[in-house]
Amino acid sequence: MGTTSGCDGDELFDGTDGGSTHNLKSFFVYYLQKLKEKAEFRNPDEFYFKMINSRTIGGIHRPKPEDNKYTEEELLLLKNKDMGYILQSIQSEKRWLFYFREEAKEIQSRIGQSNNMPDLDNIPSRIKKKIASSYRELEEMKQRLQKLEKLYAAATSSATRPRWAGLALSPALGRSASACS
């Protein structure tokens, strides 16, 4: 009548009180030996997170390369969506710049209508800080707009043409001339 521990080393326990510490030690030795065996035969590429789509290179887990993840049509669609997003961002930045310019013109016209110009020494420091931060924000917005316009210009100039755009069509058959011969 042996006690069970849920392991393969059940035969080490005979249920007697005499020598139970010896049996316990030999059980742990046996168990550690089994764990060492298991570790020796373990797959080196095996680990828990992303186990299937990666492998070990030089002891470091690297994801497998994903060649041709998207088709050409999907890539063109993604590129068009990206260009649309850039164009939308450009328009949004231009709207904000227009709004800020109009607001600045309105403030200057109000100052011009009143005969007394505000003295910069009398303006509280919190307002001076706010004015300075507004000018910094305006400059950052202008720079973002310039970067977006450059990016959009580069994307539209290097846009790839569809495969059929360069083919000469045979007027009689409606097919490419090279396909007719």
Long-range contacts (C-beta under 8 A, 24 or more apart in sequence): 7-31, 8-34, 9-34, 72-163, 76-160, 76-162, 79-155, 79-159, 79-160, 82-155, 83-152, 83-155, 83-156, 83-159, 86-148, 86-151, 86-152, 86-155, 87-152, 89-148, 90-145, 90-148, 90-149, 90-152, 93-141, 93-144, 93-145, 93-148, 94-145, 96-141, 97-138, 97-141, 97-142, 97-145, 100-138, 100-141
